[in-house]
Amino acid sequence: MSNTEPKKGRITRILNVIEKVGNKLPDPAILFLFCLILVWVISAMLAPVEFAEINPRDGNPIRIKNLLTGESMASFLSNMVNTFTSFAPLGVVLVAMLGVGVADGSGYINTGLKMMLNKTPNFLLTPMVIFVGIISHSAIDAGYVLVIPLGGIIFYAAGRHPLAGIAAAFAGVSGGFSANPLPSALDPLLQGFTQPAAQILDAGIEINPLCNYYFTACSSVLITLLGWYITDKIIEPRLLKTAPVDEDAEKAPEMSTITPQEKKGFWVATAVTLILFVLFCLTLSPADSPFRDESGSLTSFSAPIMRSIVPLIFLFFLLPGVIHGYISKQYTTGKDVIDDMTKSMNGMAYYIVMAFFCALFINAFASSNLGALMAIKGANGLKALNLPGPVTITGIIFLAGFVNLFVGSASAKWALLAPIFVPMLMQLGYSAELTQAAYRVGDSSTNIITPLMPYFPLVVVFCQRYVKKTGIGTLVSLMIPYSIAFLIIWTAFLVIFWVVGMPLGLQAVYTYG
């Protein structure tokens, strides 16, 4: 017996324990309710305490807001509906899934998968799914509602375990959130916080929005290779032993047969969609395009095109789905289209319930200032240690990863941490670009193991389509190997980038002063 087999056995046993313990946690909706109550209680206990930490947003000592006062409770009740309906992931998921439901129900997606899988070697499915998940960041959160469920479908159709496909896609979409060979909306979003933070010390400094581009582009290769190894060597073998697919799960689409009508419908629908896509791109090219922002940019978050990503996903799945459905005879009336939309919403009912409690918890946690206090205390403690450069950067990465377990939004965390981390490290001689890169590594690596991340419950729902017993512990145990590997090896990758002197991105440096 090789030395690797006992090691794999120990890893499997550890993951089984994590899954068992995690699945003893309450249902995700109940867990968010308990967390909400806990935030209320802690906020009331800490509200009288005077903290010395300064809130970088307003320059005043940070204070915890008591959420159990009569005024706070009245505000909670009066804003409850708006808090739920304005919960960003809810609209993204539901609108996108309406279009995806038609593309799936009409057979358009399955036909495309059949054609793709008939030409793609089985052993290349894993890196393909991970890499597609990585590049999906260019469409902001599209990967969560498109790539992750498709990862399960692709693996299942190829005779592999569907949860391994979901895990691989989740690792690419969320674990590799800051790895991308293409520029994405996340680049200018983070730069928008980094530059003002750097200007606290240097009023004339300017940060290029693509200051981390070379690093994130190379990282996409690293994350794909790491995810490939972990999926095929650790995750899927364990799943085949511990999580058999339910007997009553929906059968995988047959890959070997494609009828002439299906093939015709697919190619006509795809051709029409591509023509319309090209025409739409042409409307973006003029400098005065209505889809640009006031400065003429297409990539800023204020640009109408960036605000239209989810409606465009809806349309570009709805259109080919309808065309394919009618040509393949899957649809005969408009009611058939509506029926598939309805069916897609039926599958989202559980997620809607979880989203309700998740929205209330996240809103309470943010308004209480508990997350801000944790971030500031951690940053100040790291500064006080005065560690060597690589160790300090590693500390920034691990601290960002820890805070990420409690505050899911990348922009919300960086809005809090940038005014602390960036000038702090600039005083030690490290550039704002390097600090931002370190934050991105830590933020991405632990996305996939925090149940408090808004899309985490949705991934649990996707898993339950194939294995109904899937719970929080199941998904966390699936993703921990990815998270640990990403955190350690990606950190080392950044340090190597730094030591070797490879450029981080456009107009980026490693040192300041």
N, C-alpha and C positions, 0 to 999 in steps of 0.2 A: 504493500500500500504506500502510495506517495505521501510526502509531507503535506501536500496541498489538500488532500482529502480530509484529514482531521481538522485542518483550518476551516475548510468549507463547512464541515459539520458543526463547528463551533459558531460560525457566522449564522448558519441556519437556525441553530438553537436560540441564539440571541434574538434574531428577528422574530422567531416564533413567540418568545416571551414578550417582546414589545407589542406584537400583534394581539396577544391574549390580554395583556394589561390594557392596551389602548381600546380594545373592543368592550372593555368593562365600563368605559366612560359612558355617560348618558348619550342618548340620541343627539346628533349635532344641534338640532333646534333647541333641545333642552339645555345643552351645554352653553349655548349662547345666552339663554335666559339666566342660567346660573352666573355666568360671567357678568352679565348686566347688573344683577343684584350685588355681586361682589364689588363691582366698581362703585356702586352707590354707597355701600358700607365703608369701603376704604376712603372714598372721597370725604365722607363725613368725619372719619377719624383723623385724617391728615389736614383738613381745612384749617384748623386753629394753629397748625405748626407754621412757624416762620422759617423759610429756607433761604440760605444765602445765595443759592445759584441764580444767575441772571438769565432771564428769558431773552434770547437774541432777537426776538421779533420786536420787542418794545423797549428793551433796555432796563426793565424793572425786575426786581426779585420775583422769582416764579412763585405763584400761589395756587394751591389746589382748590378747585371750586367744589363746594358742598352740594351734591346733587340730591340730598334728602331734605332740603328746605322746602317750604310751601311754594315759594316762587319757582324753584327748579322743577318741582313736581307738576306745577300748573303748566310750565313751559313744555315739559315732556309730553303731557297729555295733549295739549293743544297743537303740538307739532308732530305728533306720532304719525299721522297719515302722510304728511309731507316728507318726513324722514324716510319712510318706507318707499314711497313712490319716487323720491329723488335719489335712491340708492343706485349708483351708477351701474354696477354689474347687472342689476335686474333688467333694465331696459336693453342693455347690450345682448344679454342672453335671449330674452324673449323675442325681440325683433329679428335677430339673426336666425333663431331656430324656426321662425315662421317660414323663411325662405329655404332653409336647409331641409325642413320637413317636406316641402314640395319636391325638391331635388332628390330626396331619398325615396319618398313614396312613389314617385313616377318611375323609379328605376334608373334615373340618370346617373346617380352616384355609383350604384352597383355595377352598371354597365361599364363605366369608366374604370372602376376597380378591376373588373374582369379583364379588360383589355390591358391594363397596366401590369397586373400580376401574371398574366400569361407571358409577359416579356421580361419581367424582373426576377432575377434569381432570388430564391427564398432567403439566402444568407445576407442579401443586401437590403432586405426590408427594414431591418432595425436602423441602420445609419440613415436610410432615406427618410423614415418617419421622424427621427430626431432632428435631422437637418431641416426638413420642412417646418417642424415646430420652431426652430430657431429663426428662420427667415420670416415666419408669420408675424414677428414683432413689428415689421414694417407697417402692418395694419392694426397696430395697437393691441387690443385684446382679442382679436379675431381667432387666434390660435386656441384659446380656451374653449370656444364653442364650436370650432370646426375641426382643428387638427387632432385634439385629444380624443373625441369620440371616433373619428375616422381611423386613428391608430388602432383602436380596439377592433373595428370592422375589418381593417386590412389584415391584421394578424389572424383573426378568427377565420376569415375567408381563405387564408393560406394554410390553414390547419394548425396554427400555432395558438398559444394561450392568449385570449383577448386582453386580459389584464396586463400582460407583459407589453402589449402594444400601447395600452393606455399609459402605463408607467413610462415607457420610452418617450411617448409624445409629451407627457407632462414634464419630463426631465428637460426636453428641448424647449418647450414653450415657456416654462416657468423657472426651472433651474438654470437654464441658459438665457435668462431674460436679457442680460447685458452682453451676450455674444451674438454678433450679427455681421455677415459680410456686406450687408446693405445699410446705408444710413437709415435711421428710423426717427420717429417723432420723439423718442426718449432722449435723443442726443441734445436737441435744443431745449427740451424741458429741463434737464439736469443742469445744462450750461446756464440757464436763466436763474438758477439759484447759486451756482458756483461763482459767477462773475461778481454779483453784488457782495458776496461773502469775501472775495479776494480784495474788493475795493474798500473794505473796512480798513485794510492796512495800506493799500496802494490805489489811490483814487484813479490813476490813469491806466491801470492794467485792463487788458481785454482778453477774453477767453474765446477761442474758436469753438463753435458748436460741435465740430468734429474732432475735438482735441484728443479723444480716445479711440478714434476710428481704426487705426492700424492694430491696436491691441484687441479691440472687440472683434475685428475681422479674423485675426489669427485665433482668437479664443473660440470662434465657431468651429474650427477644425478640432481643437482640443476637446471641447464639450461633446462633439459628435463621436469621437473615438472613445472617450471615457464612457459615455452613455451606451455605446455599442457593446463594449466589453462587459459592463455591469449587467445589462439586460440579458445578454446571451449566456453569460457564465454564472450569474448569481440569481437574478430575479426569476427568469423563466423556469430554470430547473426546480427552484423551490416551489413556484406556483403549481407546477405539474404534480408535485407530491402533496401539497397542502390545500389547494383551492381548486378542485375540479369544477368545470363549468356546469351549471344547473342543467338538469335534464329537460326542464321546460323552457330553457332560454331560447330565444329566437334563433332559428337555424342560420348558419352562415350561408351567404349566397353561393350558388354553384359557379365555380370559376371556368369550367371547361366549355360551357355552352353559351353562345351569344346568337340570338335569332337575327335574321336579316333586318327585321323591323327595328329591333333594339339598336343594331349597329347604325342603321340609317338615321334613326332618331337622335342618337348620340352625336353623330358627325354634323347633322344639320343644326342641332341645338348649339353645339360648340362653335360652329362657324358663325352663326348669327350673333352669338354672344361676343366672340372675338371682334367681329366687325363693329359692333356697338361699343366695345371697349376701346378700340382704336379711335373711333369718332369722339368718344368722351375724352380721351387723352388729348386729342387735337384742341378741344375746348379749353384745356388747361395751359396750352402753350402761349397764347397772347399775354402780353404784360398786363393788360387790363381785364384778364379773365375774372369773371365773378366768383371764381372759386379760390382766388388769391386773397391774402389779407391786405391791409392798407399799404403795407410796405412792398407788396408784390411777391411775398414769400408764399410758397405752397406747403412748407413743412412746419410752420409755426402752429401752435395749438389753437390760435385764433383764426387760422385760415379756414374758410368754409369747407374746403376739400377734406381737411383733417376731421372736421366735425361731421362729415358725411360718410365716414368709413362704414359704420354699421348699416345705414340705409343702403349703401352700395352693395354690401355683402348680401343683404336681403334681396335686392333686385337681381344681382348676378348669380344667385342660386335659384330664385323664383323663375326667371325667364327661361333658362335652359331646361329647368324641370318641367315647366308647362309645355314647351315645344316638344321635348322628348316624350312626355306623357301622351300627347295627342297622336304623334307619329307612330309610336309603338302600340297604340290602342289601349294603353293603361288608363287614359282619361277619355271619356266620351262627352261629359258635360262639365260646366263650371263648378258644379257641386262637388265633383270628385277632387278638384283642387282644394276647395275649402275643407273637405273632409280630411285631407292629409295635413293641412294646417292645424286643424282641431286635434288630430292625433298627436302631432308634435307637442302641442300644449298640454295634452294629458300627461305626457311623460315629464313635464316640467312642474307638475303640481307640488311635488315634495320639495323641490328646490325653492319654489316661491315661499313655502312655509318657513324654510330655513332662512331665506333671505330676509324675511320680516324680522326675525329675532337678531340676525346678524347685523342688519342696518341699525337697529336700536342700540346694540352693544357698541358698535364702532363709533356711533355718534356720541354716546355717553363717555366713552373712553377718551375721545379727542377733546370734548368740552370740559372734562374734569382736569385736564393738564397732567394727568398721571404719566402718559407716554412721554411728554416733554421733560418731566422731571427725571424719568429714568435715563433718557438720552443724555441730558446735560450732566447728570451725576457721573455717568459712565465716561463721558468725554473728559471731564475735569479730573477724574481719577487716573485716566490714561496719561494725561498731560503731566500729572504730578510724578509719575514713574520715571520720566525722562530717560527712556530706553534708546538703544542704538537705532539707526534708521530703518533697516529691514524689519527689526522687531517691532518698532513703532507702527510701521505700515501694516504688519501682520496683526497687531493689536487693533488698528482701525477696522480692518476687515472682519475680525472676529466680533468686535463690538457691534458693527453694523449688522452682522448676521444674527447676533443675540437680540438686538432691538427689533429686528425684522419679525421675530417670533410673536411680538406683541402689537406692532404697528405695521399693517400690511402694505399701505400705499408707499411706493418708491418716492414719489414726489413729496408726500407729507413728511416722510422721515428726513429727506435731504433738506427740506425747508427748515427743519429744526437743527439738523446736524451740520449743515454747510457753514453757517455763521460761527460755529464753534471749531470744527475740524480744520477748515481751510485757513483762517488766519492763525490758528494755533500752530499748524505745521509750517506755514510760511515763516513764522518767527524762528522755527528750527531749521529753516533752509530748504524745505520741501515745497515743490510747486503745487498750485491749485489743481493742475491737470492730473498729477499723480494721486493726489488725495481723492479726486473724483473717481479715478479708476479703481482705487482701493475700495471705496464705498460700493461701487457697482458690483464688484466680486462678492463682497459680503452680503449685499442685499439679495443678489440672485441665488446664492447657494442654499439659503435656508427657506426660500419661498415654498419649497415643495414639502416641507415637514411641519408647517404651522396650520392647524385647523382654523386659525383666526383669519387666514388669508381669504378674502371674499369669494374666490372661485374654488376653494378647497371642497366645500360641500357639493358643488356641481360635479367635480371629478368623482366623488363618492357615488353620486347618482349614476354616472356613466358606468362605473364598475358594477353596480347592482343590477344592471341589465343582464349581466352574465353570471354573476355570483351574488345571490341575494343577501347572503350573510356578511357581505363586505361592510365594514364599519370604519370609524376613524383609525383604529389601531391597524387594520389591514392596510390602509393606504399609507399611513406613516411608516409601517414596517417595510413596505415596498420601496418607499422613496428615501429612507435613511441612507442606504449604501450610496445612492447618487449624491445626496447632500454632503456626506462626509468626504467622499472622493473629490467632489467639485471644490469644496471649501479648502482642502489641503493642497491639492495639485494645482488648482487655479491660482491660489495664493503664491505658490512656488513659481508658477509661470510668470506672474507679474513681477516678482523679485528678479527672476532671470532676465526678463525684458529690461528691467532697470539696470541691473549689473552689466549686462552686455551692451547697453546703450542703444537698443532698438527704439526707433521713434514711436511714441504713444499714439500720435495722431497729427492732424494738421496744426502747424504752428505751436506744437506742444514741447515743453521742456520738463526735466525732472527736478531741477533745483530752482530756488528763488534767492535773489539777492547777490 
